[in-house]
Amino acid sequence: MIRDVPAMICTHCGEDFISDATARELDRIRNTGFAGGASDDQICMPVFKY
């Protein structure tokens, strides 16, 4: 999970979306395997079977 991703909200329909630059940065973070080691936080979340 990546927290605090900058997103925008459409004033007409309320849909949220991210800029191309943000999408590229998320790809970069994902492709480097979250380099830098330690995460900022951890969560425990339930997992349900379909």
GIPEHU-V159285 format. One record per residue. RES is the residue in one letter. PHI is phi in whole degrees, -180 to 180 (NA if undefined). PSI is psi in whole degrees, -180 to 180 (999 if undefined). D_FIRST is the distance of its C-alpha to the first C-alpha in Angstrom with 2 decimals. Layout:
RES;PHI;PSI;D_FIRST / RES;PHI;PSI;D_FIRST
//
This chain:
M;NA;140;0.00 / I;-119;121;3.77 / R;-94;155;6.34 / D;65;38;9.94 / V;-74;126;10.12 / P;-68;123;13.89 / A;-131;159;15.08 / M;-116;159;18.63 / I;-125;129;20.33 / C;-66;130;23.44 / T;-75;-14;26.44 / H;-92;-46;28.17 / C;-116;-12;25.83 / G;85;1;22.85 / E;-70;141;20.32 / D;-97;150;17.36 / F;-154;164;16.77 / I;-117;157;15.72 / S;-75;165;18.32 / D;-61;-39;19.11 / A;-64;-41;18.52 / T;-66;-42;14.93 / A;-62;-41;14.40 / R;-64;-40;16.19 / E;-66;-41;14.17 / L;-63;-41;10.84 / D;-61;-43;13.05 / R;-62;-46;14.42 / I;-61;-46;11.30 / R;-64;-43;10.40 / N;-71;-22;14.13 / T;-90;3;14.70 / G;70;29;12.53 / F;57;51;10.70 / A;-57;152;14.25 / G;111;-9;15.34 / G;86;-96;14.51 / A;-73;140;13.30 / S;-82;164;9.98 / D;-76;-28;10.60 / D;-162;170;9.84 / Q;-137;150;9.22 / I;-133;158;9.27 / C;-115;126;11.45 / M;-134;145;11.25 / P;-70;148;14.12 / V;-121;127;14.40 / F;-111;146;17.34 / K;-90;136;19.62 / Y;-70;999;20.84
//
